[in-house]
């Protein structure tokens, strides 16, 4: 019997993997549009939906809470029914709900639609990278998954570029933010459409004891990568096995693995849950409020720090109803910076290890928190925001790899599901969110110091 990872090493990274990478990259682009790009959509919908800081807080809290509460459930369903099936079904459901949310006439129906979309989005957060990695040979896996992370920067650029045109349109009765939200769905529809044609993970078939279907998938990979006349037999492969596959769940049930992970590896789970909570809190919470805070600071001609700007901030303060490229410049810069940092990360990983890169990025982010307490020039404030946000964003995937039960390979995926369920501070009620402008205005130096620590 042949180890499936050794078979993938023989077949190499060919046309099948490139097609999967292309599809998954577009799905990840859409996924980031839904998680980070929604901040720009909300900025455009500010007047029509009568949004204030509290309403925005509840909108983000409900959406991310839905993702947090369902991560483990979707991981279980992906293990039971297959990665591709869950990605396609949940992805199309989230697409449909996002399209419906663009048609909602007022805030409360928009809130419900976005929350339901978050319920299905978490399925892709859990399963997408797993699906791609299970078709990639072990030696290339870190580089391929890091390349997938470029979608973060590309998404921010994509949304900001469209927003610069659409949010400035006078297109009654259909407002520009609704068109933007619909355009944000296009990469997902394209990527999911390609995934409909692609096969299920052979490792999933092996995990449920269906070797025959796993062999059929590997034959298809073999023909696409090596030519239509190639077969597994020509590579000396007659049967497949997955030596690191645990059978404990078959004997004792899935809860046995969960209990093993939480009891025997409590220390690891606590450490990585805290790390993941902190990194996500900065990477996803700050950008959502950054657009709103930057608009606030740009409307004042006096050179003040962020904290001084927010001391007199009123939650009911009006904001611009039409936004153009002038207001989107920050987002465009943000996108290019994120893309650049991921490229730099790829180069750093060639000459050093993940732990060094993570510690370097955390140190840089802490310095940004210190700078936000003192800088007054608008573009220096923007640079400080980016220093705070972008290194943690680029560290999230690096942070899970080095130590998350690394010596227990069979439990790593389950551990990833549980840690992903510890979602960031966007899930807190409005007046407990540390980046809420009203809260930040009351205790700004202490909040920034806390993030810096």
URJO-V848727 format. One record per helix or strand. SS is the DSSP state (2 for helix, 1 for strand). FROM is the first residue (numbers start at 1). LEN is the number of residues. If there is no record, write none. Layout:
# URJO-V848727
ss = [SS:SS]
from = [FROM:FROM]
len = [LEN:LEN]
This chain:
# URJO-V848727
ss = [1:2:2:2:2:2:2:2:2:2:2:2:2:2:1:2:2:2:2:2:2:2:2:2:2:2]
from = [2:4:15:38:53:83:107:138:150:176:186:202:211:233:240:248:254:266:306:325:354:378:409:425:430:437]
len = [2:8:21:7:29:19:27:11:17:8:10:6:16:3:2:5:11:33:6:27:19:24:12:3:3:16]
